[in-house]
């Protein structure tokens, strides 16, 4: 027997209004949360950029032009604001773990900043060239090779620690390593002022290699500990 009963119009309208109201409230909450996270990303990014620039701009001899600090602060601020926004908003694609990869880069930069603050010389390369390990490398292989070794070893540590703490199951370390390199590059460039192009290229190459090996090592250690 066919049922002739129909849903009352009033009930259908109440359900429709309830659904639309729920969607509207959800959009408003998400919009407010997004705005707050973007504001936080901007504030933290700008403050972090200025602090990082001042940290690594203390070269001996005062040979930095006046425009260096505002220029590199602006570059770093742009990179950090975008990176923090991606990390805070959990931006992702089906194939690229953008949020986690960016978090590795930001955390790695933070670790580098802490190590830089603890360094006895604001000019990191000058300190490295005078250490027990850096001095013989500089003497035997030149400043470019010593800078490469410095970038390789330090960034390996930054990448390994940050990847171990942040990343889970990620197919390749290439993206987080590239973001870490991008965030560290302004500091390498700023600290290389007054040196040769070979020193800058060596330091940057070492940083790239250290970022990849460090992230790969951190991922491997995380998987071993988790039984994956």
C-alpha positions as CSV (number, residue, x, y, z in Angstrom):
1,X,0.0,0.0,0.0
2,X,1.5,3.3,-1.1
3,X,2.1,5.9,1.6
4,X,0.5,9.2,0.8
5,X,1.8,11.0,3.8
6,X,4.2,13.9,3.0
7,X,6.6,15.8,5.2
8,X,5.0,19.0,6.3
9,X,6.2,22.2,4.6
10,X,6.9,23.8,8.0
11,X,9.2,21.0,9.0
12,X,11.1,21.1,5.7
13,X,11.6,24.8,6.1
14,X,12.8,24.5,9.7
15,X,15.3,21.8,8.6
16,X,16.5,24.0,5.7
17,X,16.9,27.0,8.0
18,X,18.7,25.0,10.6
19,X,21.2,23.6,8.0
20,X,21.8,27.1,6.5
21,X,22.3,28.6,9.9
22,X,24.7,25.9,10.9
23,X,26.7,26.4,7.8
24,X,26.7,30.2,8.3
25,X,28.0,29.8,11.9
26,X,30.7,27.4,10.8
27,X,31.9,29.8,8.1
28,X,32.0,32.7,10.5
29,X,34.0,30.7,13.1
30,X,36.4,29.5,10.4
31,X,36.7,33.0,9.0
32,X,37.5,34.4,12.4
33,X,39.9,31.7,13.3
34,X,41.7,32.1,9.9
35,X,42.0,35.9,10.5
36,X,43.4,35.4,13.9
37,X,46.0,32.8,12.7
38,X,47.0,35.1,9.8
39,X,47.4,38.0,12.1
40,X,49.5,35.8,14.5
41,X,51.6,34.6,11.5
42,X,52.3,38.2,10.4
43,X,53.3,39.4,13.9
44,X,55.5,36.4,14.7
45,X,57.0,36.5,11.2
46,X,57.9,40.2,11.3
47,X,59.3,40.1,14.9
48,X,61.2,36.9,14.1
49,X,62.6,38.3,10.9
50,X,63.9,41.5,12.6
51,X,65.4,39.5,15.5
52,X,67.1,37.0,13.2
53,X,68.5,39.8,11.0
54,X,69.9,41.7,14.0
55,X,71.3,38.4,15.3
56,X,73.4,37.6,12.2
57,X,74.3,41.1,11.1
58,X,77.0,41.8,13.7
59,X,80.1,41.5,11.4
60,X,83.4,42.7,12.7
61,X,84.6,46.0,11.3
62,X,81.2,47.5,10.8
63,X,81.3,47.0,7.0
64,X,77.6,46.5,6.6
65,X,75.8,49.3,4.6
66,X,72.9,50.9,6.3
67,X,70.4,49.3,4.0
68,X,71.4,45.7,4.9
69,X,69.3,45.3,8.1
70,X,66.0,46.7,6.7
71,X,66.5,44.8,3.4
72,X,67.2,41.4,4.9
73,X,64.6,42.0,7.5
74,X,62.0,42.5,4.8
75,X,63.1,39.4,2.9
76,X,63.0,37.3,6.0
77,X,59.7,38.8,7.1
78,X,58.1,37.8,3.8
79,X,59.4,34.3,4.0
80,X,58.5,33.8,7.6
81,X,55.0,35.3,7.3
82,X,54.1,33.0,4.4
83,X,55.7,30.0,6.1
84,X,54.0,30.6,9.4
85,X,50.6,31.1,7.6
86,X,51.0,27.8,5.8
87,X,52.0,26.1,9.0
88,X,49.3,27.7,11.2
89,X,46.5,27.2,8.7
90,X,47.6,23.6,8.0
91,X,47.6,24.2,4.2
92,X,48.0,20.9,2.4
93,X,47.6,19.3,-1.0
94,X,46.9,15.7,-2.0
95,X,50.6,15.2,-2.9
96,X,52.6,17.8,-0.9
97,X,52.8,17.9,2.9
98,X,53.1,21.7,2.9
99,X,52.2,22.4,6.5
100,X,54.5,19.8,8.1
101,X,57.3,20.6,5.7
102,X,57.0,24.4,6.5
103,X,57.0,23.6,10.2
104,X,60.3,21.8,9.8
105,X,61.8,24.9,8.2
106,X,60.5,27.3,10.8
107,X,61.6,25.1,13.7
108,X,65.0,24.6,12.1
109,X,65.4,28.3,11.7
110,X,64.4,28.7,15.4
111,X,67.0,26.2,16.5
112,X,69.6,27.9,14.3
113,X,68.7,31.2,16.0
114,X,69.2,29.7,19.4
115,X,72.6,28.3,18.5
116,X,73.5,31.7,16.9
117,X,72.6,33.5,20.1
118,X,74.8,31.1,22.1
119,X,77.8,31.5,19.7
120,X,80.6,33.5,21.3
121,X,81.2,35.5,18.1
122,X,78.4,37.2,16.2
123,X,80.3,36.4,13.0
124,X,79.8,32.6,12.8
125,X,82.4,31.9,10.2
126,X,85.1,33.9,11.9
127,X,84.4,31.8,15.1
128,X,84.4,28.6,13.0
129,X,87.7,29.4,11.3
130,X,89.4,29.7,14.7
131,X,88.1,26.5,16.3
132,X,90.2,23.4,16.6
133,X,88.3,21.7,13.7
134,X,87.7,24.7,11.5
135,X,91.2,26.1,11.6
136,X,93.0,23.0,10.1
137,X,90.2,22.7,7.4
138,X,90.7,26.4,6.5
139,X,94.5,26.0,6.4
140,X,94.5,22.9,4.3
141,X,91.4,23.4,2.1
142,X,90.7,27.1,2.1
143,X,87.9,29.2,3.4
144,X,85.3,28.0,0.9
145,X,85.8,24.3,2.0
146,X,85.7,25.3,5.6
147,X,82.5,27.3,5.0
148,X,81.0,24.3,3.2
149,X,81.8,22.0,6.2
150,X,80.3,24.5,8.6
151,X,77.1,24.7,6.7
152,X,76.9,21.0,6.2
153,X,77.4,20.1,9.9
154,X,75.3,22.8,11.5
155,X,72.3,22.5,9.1
156,X,72.4,18.7,9.4
157,X,71.8,19.1,13.1
158,X,69.0,21.7,12.6
159,X,67.3,19.6,10.0
160,X,67.6,16.3,11.9
161,X,66.1,17.7,15.1
162,X,63.3,19.6,13.5
163,X,62.3,16.7,11.2
164,X,62.4,14.3,14.1
165,X,60.1,16.5,16.2
166,X,57.7,17.5,13.5
167,X,57.4,15.1,10.6
168,X,55.6,11.8,10.6
169,X,55.4,9.6,7.6
170,X,56.6,11.8,4.7
171,X,57.6,10.2,1.4
172,X,60.6,12.3,0.7
173,X,62.8,14.8,2.7
174,X,63.2,17.1,-0.4
175,X,60.4,19.6,0.3
176,X,61.1,20.2,4.0
177,X,64.8,20.4,3.2
178,X,64.2,22.9,0.5
179,X,62.0,25.1,2.8
180,X,64.7,24.9,5.5
181,X,67.3,26.0,3.0
182,X,65.1,28.8,1.8
183,X,64.6,30.1,5.4
184,X,68.3,29.9,6.2
185,X,69.6,31.4,3.0
186,X,69.2,35.1,4.0
187,X,71.3,34.5,7.0
188,X,74.0,32.8,4.9
189,X,74.0,35.7,2.5
190,X,74.1,38.4,5.2
191,X,76.9,36.7,7.0
192,X,78.9,36.2,3.8
193,X,79.1,40.0,3.2
194,X,82.8,40.9,3.1
195,X,83.9,37.4,2.1
196,X,84.5,35.9,-1.3
197,X,81.9,34.4,-3.6
198,X,83.5,31.0,-3.0
199,X,82.8,31.2,0.7
200,X,79.2,32.2,0.1
201,X,78.7,29.4,-2.5
202,X,80.4,26.8,-0.3
203,X,78.4,27.8,2.8
204,X,75.1,27.7,0.8
205,X,76.0,24.3,-0.8
206,X,76.9,22.9,2.6
207,X,73.6,24.2,4.0
208,X,71.7,22.6,1.2
209,X,73.4,19.3,1.7
210,X,73.0,19.4,5.4
211,X,69.3,20.3,5.2
212,X,68.6,17.2,3.0
213,X,70.8,14.8,5.0
214,X,69.5,16.1,8.3
215,X,65.8,15.9,7.4
216,X,66.4,12.4,5.9
217,X,68.1,11.3,9.1
218,X,65.4,12.8,11.3
219,X,62.8,11.0,9.3
220,X,64.7,7.7,9.5
221,X,65.2,8.0,13.2
222,X,61.5,8.8,13.7
223,X,60.4,5.8,11.7
224,X,62.8,3.5,13.5
225,X,61.5,4.6,16.9
226,X,57.9,4.3,15.8
227,X,58.5,0.8,14.3
228,X,57.6,2.0,10.8
